[in-house]
Amino acid sequence: MSSRDESPTIGEMFAEVFDLLTGLGVLLLPLIIMAVPCLILLLPLVVPAIPLALLAAPFALLRVARRA
């Protein structure tokens, strides 16, 4: 029997986590490549919605306050 502890070191655990994250990145790469053009195409639709949502929030709060 050996008296040496066979548990992994912190460095080995970090290397394993890094390897898993790298594999996840490689796995998701095709999805990212397909998603970027869709996000670029949807950006002109989302940008005008932000100020409209900021303007609609006070009106919605006033409406809720009147009902209460």
C-alpha positions in Angstrom: 0.0 0.0 0.0 1.2 3.5 -0.9 1.0 6.3 1.6 0.6 8.8 -1.3 -2.8 10.4 -1.6 -4.2 9.8 -5.1 -6.6 12.8 -5.2 -6.1 15.3 -8.0 -4.3 18.6 -7.3 -5.9 22.0 -7.7 -3.9 22.5 -10.9 -5.2 19.2 -12.4 -8.7 20.2 -11.5 -8.3 23.6 -13.2 -6.9 21.9 -16.3 -9.8 19.5 -16.4 -12.3 22.4 -16.1 -10.5 24.3 -18.8 -10.6 21.3 -21.1 -14.3 20.9 -20.6 -15.0 24.6 -21.3 -12.8 24.4 -24.4 -14.8 21.4 -25.6 -18.1 23.2 -24.9 -16.9 26.2 -26.9 -16.0 24.0 -29.8 -19.3 22.2 -29.6 -21.2 25.5 -29.6 -19.2 27.2 -32.4 -21.5 26.2 -35.2 -24.5 27.6 -33.3 -22.6 30.9 -32.7 -21.7 31.1 -36.4 -25.4 30.8 -37.3 -26.7 33.1 -34.6 -24.5 36.1 -35.4 -26.2 36.9 -38.7 -29.6 36.5 -37.2 -28.7 38.9 -34.4 -27.4 41.4 -36.9 -30.6 41.2 -38.9 -32.7 41.6 -35.7 -30.7 44.5 -34.3 -32.6 47.3 -36.3 -35.8 45.9 -34.9 -34.6 45.9 -31.3 -32.9 49.3 -31.2 -36.1 51.3 -31.7 -37.9 49.2 -29.2 -35.6 50.2 -26.3 -36.7 53.9 -26.2 -40.3 53.0 -26.8 -40.1 50.7 -23.8 -38.5 53.4 -21.7 -41.3 55.8 -22.7 -44.1 53.2 -22.0 -42.9 52.4 -18.5 -44.1 55.6 -16.8 -47.5 55.4 -18.5 -47.9 51.8 -17.4 -47.0 52.8 -13.8 -49.6 55.6 -13.9 -52.2 53.3 -15.2 -51.6 50.8 -12.4 -51.6 53.5 -9.8 -55.0 54.8 -11.0 -56.5 51.4 -10.7 -55.3 50.9 -7.1 
